Amino acid sequence: MAAATVRRSPYKDFLQPALQRRFATASLFVLAIAYAQALLLANWSSLLWSWFPLGPTGIRAVFFFFCAISIIILRIAQYHPGLRTSDSGVHTLFAYAPKFQTLETLFTYVTSAYFFSQIYLWSLPEDTGLSWITYYTVDRARLNEKPIFLTTHLVLLGV
């Protein structure tokens, strides 16, 4: 007697390729936005390296892409259809705060914001005043508070 063949659910034949296509389209759209953002931050002193994808602009775009795609992957991994309402905000806090998904979400958003701030600070020119160390006199180095404030602000926005 032949073994019974197990048939996949019929919705998987069209749903999985459709979702993969949507993810690929969203990823390409995010990559295009990251490249446009990297172009805005590019140093236009050299006409070739300012837009060339294998230069600093392309590297910056890939880093921006990883910051955004990590959040998209998190949203897909924690997808929950339907309404999630409760009677009060306190009930929602006690119901969802101790879960691992909440910690994972906080970690992803905070690390994405931190890496975005470091890439942004790395790509700015020196005359913006956002370098980590400033020199007011010849031998006196001083820690600049502006990049610390920017990084802290973006990380707190991630929370």
N, C-alpha and C positions, 0 to 999 in steps of 0.2 A: 504494500500500500504506500502510495506517495505521501510525502509530508505536505501538510497544508501550507499554502503560501500565505504570508501575512501581507495584506494590502494596506498601504499607507492611507491615511485619511485623504479624501479627495480634495479638501481645501488646501492641503499642503502643496499640491501640484501647481497652483497659481498664486497662492498667498506668499510663499517664501521667495520666489523670484521677484514678485512685485515689491516686497519689502527690501530686498537686496538692491533692487534698482533705485528705490527711493533713497536708501542710505548712500549709495554711490553718487546720486545726483546731489544730495545735501552735502556730501563731503567735497565734491568738486566746487560747489557754490561757496562753501566755507574757505576752501583753498584760494578761490578767486578773490574773496574779500580780504583774506590774510595777505595775499600778494599786493592788492591795491593799498592796503594799509602800510605794508613794507615799502611800497613805492613813495608814499607820502613822507615817510621818515628817512628816505634815502638821501645820501649826500650827492648832490648833482654837480660835483666838481669834475667828474669824469662821465662823459655821455654814455660810454659803453657799460661801465660797471654799475651805473646807477639803476639800470633796469634789467640787467642780465640775470637770468634765473640761477646761474651757478655761482654768482658772486655774493657779496654781503646781503643784497636785497633778497635773494632766493633763500639764503640761510635764515634770515629774519622771518621770511614768510613761512618757512617750515616750522619754526618755533612758535609763531603765532597760530599756525594751524594745529599744532599739538595742544596748545592751550584750549582752543575751542573744541576740538574733536573729543577731548577727554570728557567734557561736559555733555556732549551729544551722546557718547557711548554710555555715560552714567544715566542719562535720561531714558535711553532705550532699555538698559538693564533693569531699571526700576519702574518700568511701565506698569501702571495700574489703571485699567479702565473703570469707569463708573464714578459715582459721586463718593467723596470722602468728606462728609460733613459730620459735625458733632454739635452738641448742645452749647458748648462754651469753649473758649480759647484755652482755659485751664485744663479741661478734659482732653483736648487735642495735644497739649503739651505733655501731659502725663501718659498719654497713650502712645505717642510717636517718638518722644525724646530718648527713651532708653533703648531704642532699636538700633541695630547695627547699620541699617540703611541710612539713618540720620547721621551717624558718625562718618560713614562713607561719603555722603553728600557734602558734609562740611569739609572733610579732608580734600575732596576733589575741587571744590570751589576755591578753597584757600590756596592750595598749591597752584591752581591755574592762575589765580590773581597774582600770586607772588612771582611766578615765572614771567607773566606778562609785564609786571612792573620792572623786573630786572632786564628783560629784553628791551623795553622802552627806554630805560635809563642808559643801557649800553649803546643804543642807536642814536642818541642825541649828541649834537656837537658840544664842544667844550664851552662855547660862549653862552650857553643857556643858563649856566650857574647851577646845574643839577649833577655835578660830579660829587663823588663821595668825599673826597678830600679837597679842601681849598687852601691856597697859599696866600696869606695876606702880606707877609713880609718874606724875605729871602729864605730864612731858615725856620719859619714857624708854620707848621702844618696844623690845620684845624678841621674837625669833622663837620661836614655840611649837614644841616638839619633838614633841608628841603627834600633830598631823596629819601630820607628816613620817613618824613611825613607822607610823601607820595606812596611809598611802599606800604606803610601802615594803613593809609586810607584805602588803598585798593584791597588789601587783605581783609580789612573790616567790612568792605563791601561784599567780599566773598562769604563772610559769615552771615 
